[in-house]
């Protein structure tokens, strides 16, 4: 992951928080005075527009996405329980659709993996790839989970306490219910797989609850959300509130010494995922000439994953494309050329990925048919070039000072 030290960050490291906070307060006050803008009543170290931007980002981008992810993961867990109660093909199909819905929200959220997802190691817990296929096959040939009859909570506790990241999360569930891009035939799913799937779905929902709690606080969880989180809160609860860290930017106790530092973090979340899509998610299967490196290949969801990562970046950058003040507005004020590069290459990359879908159906099929020669596919070339330019522009935008 790129870690770039800008002046405000260096100030924090070298002079200490108090000194930087004083500098930021003076800068914000001077900026507000020059523009005639009032300081925020919610945070007197930020102007009204600065606070408004961070408030929208925290509540309408991050927490809103994590809420949708949590609700989708609970729906997936519920659909899995319906499947266990009535093992029909229709119920397998419904579980697969619910998995895709949760997966979509997760991929949006990868535009802001900083904070709880990284600090509490939830990202690798939910989304490690590749799976440990050897150990997984051995596990599913046993009766480890099917012999647990005390309910789904006991099965989830067994999974969480005894198995590593490569045996849980989205891809473990995907392995059980998908085959060759389609819902698996119900007759092919064993009793052990059903029990393991139930454990995996509940742990996934619990981790999604932890993500939301890490930005909204435990008090931000309601109903089923709170019920699922509270079950594991004593052992795996979240103690930090990244939403409050950002809204209290510049104040004592916040990890963000000033507005520009907070905006840099937001842009850094975007550049990290655009770099990963181009240089890891797309590149690793090509470089290693292996379909096993293609993420989400049981469901053939890879291209959707890549595109939804980019849609998440666009959402975070433009504040959902709405009228609210966005990071995009800040970048435009510094460099219209940088903004144009960012917006153009988001769309160019998505178009190129759709070109791969049109030609091959899935990213897995591309790698299966062309192997390392996929590097020369015109749509791969176009997508990776756009992603590289997009990443460079986002990194450049991190370097600007925002008032």
N, C-alpha and C positions, 0 to 999 in steps of 0.2 A: 504494500500500500504506500502511496506517495505521502510523504509528510513534508510540507513546505513551510519554512519558517519565515513569516512576514514580520514587518516591524512591530506590529502590536503584540505578536506572539513573543518576539525577542524581548520586548519590554517586560512582559510577564515573567519570562525566565530570568532575566538579568537584574531587574530592578525590584521585582516583587509585586504582588497583586495590588497593594495599596497605591503604589506610585502610578501604575498603569491606570488604575481606576480613577485617580485624580486627573491624569492626562485625558482620559476618555470623557470624563465629566466636563472638563474645560472645553474640549473639542466639540462635544455635543451642544454645550451652551452657546459657544461661539457660532456654530453652524445654525442653530435655531434663531439666534439673534440676527444673523445676517439675512436669513430667509423670512424672518418675521413669524416663524412657526413656533407654537407653544411647545413646552415640554409635556410629556405624557403624565397624566395624573396617576396612571398605574405604575409607571417606572420613571421617576424624575431624572434619571440619567439618560433617557432616550427621548427623542422628539416624538410627537404624536404619530408621524408617518413611520418612523423607525419601529416604534412599538407595534403599530398596526400591521406592518409587514411580518414581524416575528410572530405576532398573535395569530395571524391568518395561517402562516406556515405551520405553527405548532398544532393548532386546532383543526384547521380545514384541510391540511395536507397530511401531516403525520398521524395525528390521533384519528382523523376520519378514516384514513386507509387502514390503520390497525384495527379500528372498530369493524370495518367491513371484513377484514381478514379473520378476526375472531369470530364474527357471526357465521362466516362461511365455513370455518373449521368446526364450529359447533354443529352446523348443519351436516357436514361430512360425518362427524361422529354419530349423529342421530341416524343418518342413512345407513351407516355400518351396523348399528344396532338393529335396525329394521331388517337388514340383510341376514344377520345372524338368527333372527326370529323366524324369517321366512326366506329360505335359500332358493330364490328364483332368479332367472336371467334379468327380468325387469328390475329387480332390486340391485343386482350387480351394476346394471347400466346406470341406475340412479346414483349409486355410490361413486361411479366414475365421473359423472357430470358434476357432482358435488366436489370431488377432488379437483377437477379442472377449475371450478369457480374459486376455490380457496387458493389454488396455485396462482391464478391470475393476480389476486390481491397481493400475494407474497412477492411476486416479481415486480409489481409496481413499487412495493416498499423497499426494494433493494437500492433505490435511489437515495435512501437515508439509513444505511446500515450502521452509521455511527451511533453512539449512545448505547441504549440497552441491548440491542441486538449483538453488538460486539463485546461490550463490557461484561455482560452476563453470559457470553458464549452461547446465545440462543441461535444465532445464525448457523453454526456448524451442527448444533443439536437437531435443527429442523431440516437442514438442506445439504448435508455432506454427500459428496459424490466422488468416486463411484462407491457403490455398496460393496461390502465384503461378501461377495457372492459365495465363496467357499464356506464360510462360517454360517451364512444365512441358509444355504441349502442343507447343511448339517442340522441347524436348528429346526427348520421346518420339516425335517424327516423325523423329529422327535415328538414327544407329547408334552413338551415343557410348558406351553401356555394353555393347551387344551385341558391339562390335568388340574389347572387352577379353577376352582368352581365357586370361589367366594365373590365373584362379580368382576366387572371391568376395572374397578379401581385397584383390586389386588393384582390383576394382570398388568395394569399400567405401572404399578409400583415395582413389579418384578422386572419389567423392561427398563425403566429409568434407573434402577439401582444396580443392575447387573450387566448391562450391555452398552457398548460404545456408540458413538455418533454414526458409524457406518452401518448400524443395524436398526436405525429408527428414522423418523421424520417422513417427509413427503415421498422420498424415493422408496422407502421400505413399503409403504402403503401402495405405491404405484406398482411395485413388483408383484404384489398379490393379486391386484384386480385388473391389470392390463396385460395384454399380449399382442405384440405386433401392431400397436397403435389403436387397438380396439378393446372394449371390455372383454375380459377373459370369460370363457365358457364356464358357467356355474359348476358344471360337473368336474372341472379341473381344479377347483379350490378345495383343499383338504380341511379337515376339522382343525388341525393345528394352524393352518393359514388363517382360518376365520378367527381363531382366538388371538393370534398374533396381530392380525389386522385391527381388532378391537382395541388391544393395548396401544398400538401405534397411533390410532386415531385419537384416543383420549390424551396421550402424552402430547400430541401435536396441538390439540385444543388448549391444553394447559400452557404450553409454551407461547401460543398466541395471546393468551390472557396475560402472561408475564410481559410480553412486548407492550401491550396497551398500558398495563400498570406502570411500566417504566417511563411512560410519557404523560399519563393522565393521573397517576397515583392510584392506589387501591380504591380510593373513594370514587374514582371515575368509572368503576366497573359496576354494572347493575344486573339484577336478575340472574340468569344462567351464567353470565360472564363472571360475576362475583362468586357464584357457587363453585364453578370450576377452579377459579384461582384460589379461593380460600382453602380448598382441599389440600393444596400443596404449599400454601404460603409460609407455613412454619419452617419448612425445609428449603424451599426454593423461591421464597418471596423476593420481591424487588424493593430495595431500600432507597434507591436514588430516583429522582423525578427530573428527567431531562427536559420535560416541557417547562417546568419552573426554572431550571437552569437558564433556558433560553429567554424566557420572559423576564427574568431578573438580571439580564445582561448588564454588566458594569457594577452590580451591587455585590456587597460582601457575601460570600458563599456560592456565587455563581461560578461555573467553570469558564464562562465567557467574559473576558475583561472589558470588552467593548463591542459595539455594533459591528464593526468591520471584521472582528474575529468570528462572530457568530455567522455572518454572511459567508465568510471563507469556509467555515465548516459545512454549511449547506451546499456550497459549490463543490467542495471536496467529496461529499457523498455522491454527487452526480458523476464527477470525473472518475471516481473509483470504479463505479459499475460500468461506465462506457468503456473504460480500459479493459475491464474483466471480460466483457462480452467479446471484444475484438481479439484480445491477446490470450484469453484462456478458454472461454466457452466455445468460441469458433476455432481457435488455433490448435488447442491440444489434440483433438481428434485427428486433425490433418497432420500435425507434426509427428504424432505417434502412430499414424495409419491404423487407427483402432476405433471401431464403433462403440467399444466399451467405454470410451472416453466421452461419448456424446451424452450430455445430461438429458434426463427425461426421455430416454429412447424407448422404454417399455410402452409409454403412452404416445410416442411420437409428438411430444409437446414442445420440443426444443425451440423451434422457430417462434412459437407463441411466447415462450420464456424470453427469448432475446428481444422480440418486439415489445413485450410488456415492460421489460427493463427500460427501454427507450421511451415508452409512453409515461412511465413513472418519472423519468428525468424531465420530460416536457411538462408534466403536471407540476412538479416541484419548481421548475424554472419559471413557469408562467403563472403560478398561483391558479392552476386549473383553467387558465385562459380567460379568467374573469376580469372584472373591473378593479379588483383589489390591487393595491401596490404589490409588485412582485420583484423577485430578484432580477428578472429580465429588465424591468424598468431601471434598476440600478446599473446594470451592465450597459444598457443603451446610453445612459448618461455619460458613461466613460468611453465607450467605443461602439458605434453602430456596426462597424465591421466585425467586431468580435461577436456581437449578438447575431448578426446575419450568418456567420459561420456556424454558430451553435444551432440556430433554428433550421437552417438549410440542411445541415448534416444529420440531424435527427430524422428528417423526412427522407433524405437520400438513403440512409441506412435501412429504414423500414421498407422502402420500396425495393431495395436490393434483396432483402430477406424474403419479401414476397415473391421476387423473381426466382429464388431458390425453391420456394414452395411450388410455384407453377411448373418448374422444370423437373423436380424430383419428388414432390409430395411431402418430404420430410428431410431434416438435416441428416438423420441416420441413413436414409437411402442414398443421399449424396456421398457420404463417407463410404458406405458399403460398395457403391458402384465405382467410385473414383479414387478412394484412398487419399494418399498424399497429393495426387494430381488435382484434387479439389482446390488446391491453392491457386490454380490457374483458371478456375471457373470464373467467368466474367462477373457474375453476381457476388461471388465471394470477394473478388478483388474490389468491387465497388463498395460492398458493405464494410470491409476492413479498412479501406482508405477513408471512408466517411467517418467511421468510428475513431480512427486515429486523429483526424482533423478535429472532430468534435471534442475528443479528450484534450487535445492541445489547447483548444479555445477555452474550455472550462478551466483548465489549469491557469491559463493566462488571466482569466477573469478573477481567479482567486488572488492574484497578485495586485489587483486594484485596491485602493483604499476607499471605503464607502462611508459617507457621512450621512 
